Amino acid sequence: MQGHIRRRGKGGSFEYIIDIGEAQAQRCGDCGRRLWVERQPLSACPRCGGRLERGAERRRQTKAGFATRKEAQAAMNKVLAAVAERSFVAPTKVTLERFLTDEWLPAIESTVRLTTYRSYVQHVKWHIAPHLGEVALSSLSGAQINGLYATLASRGRRGGEAGLSPQTVRHVHAVLHRALRDAVRWGLIGRNPIDSADPPRPSSSRELHTWNPEQLEAFLAFTASDRLHALWQLLALTGMRRGEACGLRWCDCDLEQGRIAICRALVPVARTVLVTEPKTARGRRSIALDERTVAELQTHAERQVAERESAKSWTETGLVFAGKDGRALPPNSVSRCFVRAVKQANLPQIRLHDLRHSHATLALRAGIHPKVVSERLGHATVAITLDTYSHAIPALEEAAASRIAGLVFASRR
């Protein structure tokens, strides 16, 4: 490994030249052009279309523009040290967009949930590539990434008329962080530039829209004759996710013991509905049911048998909540049905997912241990439950203060 410094012309700047060893290259047999193989070899010469032959050649690293020999020497010493430690990465001309779309996304597609992969694709296509796509991967800096976050926060929505929420920008940050971390692991860049960036801080208080017990009872009473009444009650009394309830099968229900097993979920992807695993490893769980919900499910089962007998055609799916032909209910259609029912009941507008928030909030305020609530919800950790529903914690603290005082001053009653 050798290196030397020279001056470019009379009175010009200084540059260093380092022999960094052998590297894989492709050389055109027609025009003689040499191309270094960064990741994917080319099939033909981009200059003349000639045939490329692959082999190992000596590679040099050159950088110019130093005002003094001393500056060039200091920069060269850093590169020599990196080469000696085998941490040096030769600069690549691959752009960020090309890396993300041609290499990273195809590589991680089989390692994540389909819905997660689709969200990665959308963030790359809508939020990252339009702003930083033409930047060379090797030259990407923390300042450029910070500029991306500022742009997304001010005019990041499609059309540029409004900005994205801090939470969405943090999602973009998470995608970019993982992609650049993989680029470091794959030897494309020496360090992760996102370590020098500053993503938006998470919101300390996320407003959740929930119903109180009276509103929830009023809704269930209003929808008592609805075909999906059992679904609304199950969601409200268990905190299940929409996809988990839509994917629930009768074989997952033990109504005699009052329990259901969460084993899968229906998730809408593009214009199709796919069967997937629960969202987290803790998502595969067993949930206890109250007596009224068990009775409602039994009534729902009898109604479904009657529908099957009277239907002109029936597709047996074994689903607890199915259409009038037995097929799976599209999750988005279920949400729309819920919104219409809420409007008809003249209650405060909430989303279907807010039934889950309402269940968790009421459970915590009722004094149920956060660990139990977390397990019923299928959260990965109790910390997620406590962070999400921190608004319910003051009530727990007040109850705890009263109980502790009652123990200390029991003799003075």
Secondary structure, DSSP 4 states (H G I P E B T S, - for coil): --EEEEESSTT--EEEEEEEEEEEEEEETTT--EEE-SSS--SS-TTT-PPEEEEEEEEEEEEEEESSHHHHHHHHHHHHHHHHTT--------BHHHIIIIIIHHHHGGGS-HHHHHHHHHIIIIIIHHHHTTSBGGG--HHHHHHHHHHHHHH-STTSSSPPPHHHHHHHHHHHHHHHHHHHHTTS-SS-GGGG--PPPPPSS-------HHHHHHHHHHTTTSTTHHHHHHHHHH---HHHHHT-BGGGEETTTTEEEE--EEEEETTEEEEE--SSGGGSEEEE--HHHHHHHHHHHHHHHHHHHH-SS-----BSSB-TTSPBPPHHHHHHHHHHHHHHHT-----TTHHHHHHHHHHHHTT--HHHHHHHHT-S-HHHHHHHTGGGHHHHHHHHHHHHHHHHTGGG-
